[in-house]
Amino acid sequence: MEQPQPNGKPPWLRAKIPGGAAYNEIRGIVRSYNLHTVCESALCPNIGECWSRRTATLMILGDRCTRSCRFCAVTTARPLPVNYEEPKNVALAIKAMGLKYAVITSVARDDLKDGGAEMWAQTIKEVRALNPETKIEVLIPDFRGNMKSLLTVLEARPDVLNHNVETVPRLQKRVRPQARYERSLEILKRSAQEGFPTKTGLMLGIGETTGEIESTLVDLYGIGVRILTLGQYLRPSKDHLPIDRWVSPEEFNAWKEFALKMGFHHVESGPLVRSSYHADEYVGAAKEALL
């Protein structure tokens, strides 16, 4: 039975309407190199703002995901064969965009033995070779807990390792049925142990309690995560999980203060915040996370 939704979107969820010269230029670059972006595939509300700032989060390994997370708009389907030209095209697109900070993500590829780790590593290497001054943040899947795959990515030396836990432990099975909270913690913990600035994100407004948010942040800080994003869950369609509540900007600010007091080095917290939102503006937090 369909659950009732909060009445209407609140005014603080208004996003910039896509358009303008810079937006069209970024779209043209993405199309010309036959690439995908999570901005489009995940129906990100910030696409108008970010592309107008000449930033985009490129998505490798195609646009078909082997997972069926109930919050995500990315298509679940049998993936197409791997495009081995993709790493070079990502590097060329980043150069064309003039990015000094690039965020790269991917669909989950559980059909591949290594989960796509070798393609991840090759992409990082190609971007580094063509854009030596560009900082690289990778937003990776969990590779089904395969630490060898994680180390393959880390050996390519990204500047920031990001992997989202998405929600509190109690809601994991409902929100992302093929993932595991403990598995995600192990990915993040190993990244931090290897000396990488490590980042994760949570959606709020999906049914979690205040106590659950607090305990999850304690877990994350305890394993070495130092960069955090908190944003409002937005339902992509009626086939996805319902919204439990609209979280106010004031509450997001309170969570930011709470996390900073815990010791997180940087926290992006707000209704429209997503994993890569303004990521280029806090490169310093990545360096501080190593101290």
N, C-alpha and C positions, 0 to 999 in steps of 0.2 A: 504493500500500500504506500502511495506517495506521501511523504512527510511534508507538513506545512513548512514554508520557507519564511524567513524574516521579510517583512513587507518592504519591497523596494530597496534599491541600493542607496546607502547614505551619501550625502554630498561629498564626503572626503574620498570617495572612490572614483571621482571623475578623473579620467586620464586624457592625455593629449591626443587629439584626433590625428591619425597618420596622414602625412602629406608634406609637401615642400620639396625644395631642390635637393637638400641633403638626404632626405628620406628616399627620394626616387633614385639618387645616385647609389646609395647602399643597396637598394633592391636590385638595381641593374648589375652591380658587381656580383652579388650572390647568384643571380640568374646566369651571368656570363660564364661563371666557373662551375655551373651545374651543381651547386651546393644547397644544403638545407640549413635552416636556422631553427633553434628551439623557440625563438621569438614568434615565428609563424606556426610551427607545428603544435606548440603548447598553448597557442592563443594568448600570449603574454599581453597584459593590459598596457605595458610600458613601451610597446614597439614604436609608437609614434614619437615618444620622448627620446628613446635611446637611438633610434635610427637617425633622428634629426641631429643628435650629438655625434653622429658618424661612428656609432658603436653597434655591434651585433654579436650575438653568441652563436657561433657556427656549430653545427651538429654533424658529427661524422658517423660513418657506418650505416648510411641511409636514413630513411624517415619511417621505417616500419619496426616496431618494437616487439620483442618476444614476450614482454610482460603485459599484464592487464591491470595496472594500478587504477584504482577507482576514483582517483582525483585528477588524472592526467588526460589531456586531450590528444596526445600523440597516438597515432594509429597503431593498434595491435593487429599484426598480420604476419604471414610468412615473409621473412626478409628476402630482398633481392640479393644476388651475388655481390660480394665485396668489390668495390671499385678501387683498384689499386692506384689509380691516378688521383684519388681524393686527397692524400696528404700533400702532394705538390700543389693542387688547386687551392687547398686551404691556405698554404703559405703565400701563394700569389694573391689571393683575395685579401689577406691581412695586409700585405704590402700595398695593394691598391687602395685600401681603406686608410692607410697611414696609421694603423693602430700602434700605440705604445704599450698597451695592455690588452691582451687578447684572452677571451674566455672561450674555451672549447668544451663541448659536451658530446654525448652520444646517446643513442638508443641502447637498450639492453640487447645483447646478442648472445643469448643462451644457446643458440644453434652452433656457435663456434667453440671449438675446444678450449681456446684461451679467452673466450668472451670478447675477443677483439683487441686484446692487449697489444699485440704486435703492431696493429694498425694505429693504435694510440701512440706507441713509441715512435713509429715512423713519422706520424704527423708532427709530433713535438720536434723531432730532429729536422724535418723539412722547414718548419716555421722558424726554428732557431737559425738555420743556415741562411735563409733569405732575409730574415728580420732580426739580426743579432742584438739589437737594442730593445726589442719587444719583450715585455714580461708575459709569461704564459701561465694562466690558471686553467687547470683541468677539472671539470665536473664529471666524475666517473661513476659508472654503475658499481655494483658490489662484486662483480665477477663470480657470483655464487660462493664467495668466501675463498677463492683461490688466491693464496698469498703469492704464488709464483707469478700470476698475472699482474697483481698489484706491483710487485717488485720490477717487472718488465717496464711498467709505466714510470715508476720512480727512477729507474736507472737512466731514463731519457732526460731527467732533471727538469721537471716543470718547476715554476717558481712557487706555485700554491697548489695544494691538493685539496679538492672540494668533493665531498660526498654527502648527500642529504639523508638524514634520518627521517625527515618529513613530518613525523608526528610522535606522540608519546607511546611508550611500550604497549599499553592496553589496546590501542587502536591500530597497531601495526597490521594485524591480519586482515582487518576490515579495509584499511586504506591501501595497503600494498601487499596483496596476498602471497606473492611469490618471493617476498623479501623477508628478512629477519632482523629485528632490532639488534640482537647480539652480534650478528654477522656484520652489520654496519659499524657497530662500535669497534670491532676487531680491525676493520679496514682503516678507520680513523686513528685508532691507537697505534697501529703499525706505522702509519704515515708519520705521526708525531715522533715515534721512537726513532725513525730513520732520519729525523732532523728537518722535516719539511713543515713549513707553515701550513696548518691544517684547519679546514673550514667546513662548516655544515649549516643546514637550515631547517627550520620548522615552519609548518603552516599552523595558524591559529584559527579558531572558529569552526572546527570540524568535530567538536564534541569532547575535547580535553578539559580537565579541571585545572584550577590554579595550582593545586598541590602537585599534579602530574607534570605541569610545565616546570615547576621549581626542581623537582627531582630529576627530570630529564636534563636540565641545564647543569645540575650537579654531576650527573653521569658524564656529560660531554666535557666539562672542564676537567674532571678527574682523569680522563684518558689523554689529555693534551690538546684538545681543540681550543683554539684561541681566537678564531674569527667566526662570527655568528650572524646569520640572517633570520629575521622573523617577519612573516607577512600574513596577510589575510587569505584564507582559502576562498577561491572563487570557483563556483561550479561551472564547468565547461558546457554541460548539457544535462537534460533530464535523466540521462542514462548514468550519470556520475553521482557520487555521494552528495546528499543534501548539505546545505550550509546550516550549521547549528546556531551561529550567532554572528553579528557584525561586531568586530573588536574595534574599539574607539582608538583614535590617535593618542589619547591620554594614556590608555592602557599599554599601548605599544611603547610609549616613552617610559612608562614605569618599568616595563620588562627590560628595556635598554639599560636603565639605571641599575636595576637588579643584577644584570649580567656583568656590567662593568665593575660593580662593586665586588663581584665574585673573583674578578681577575681577567676576564676576557679582554683582549687587546683592542678589538674593534667589533662593534655591533651595529648592523643596519636593521632598524626595527620600524615598521610602518605598514599601513594597510596595503600599499602597492609594492612593497619590497618583494623582490624575487632573488634567486640565487646570485645572479650576476649584476644586480641593480647597482649602478655606480661603482662597480668593482674597481674600475681604473682610478678611483679617487682615494683608495686607501692602500696603495702599494706599501706605504711605510709600515702599516700594521703587520704585513707579511714579514718584513724584516725584523720587527720588534718581537714577533712570535718565536723567533729563533733564539732570543736572548734568555 
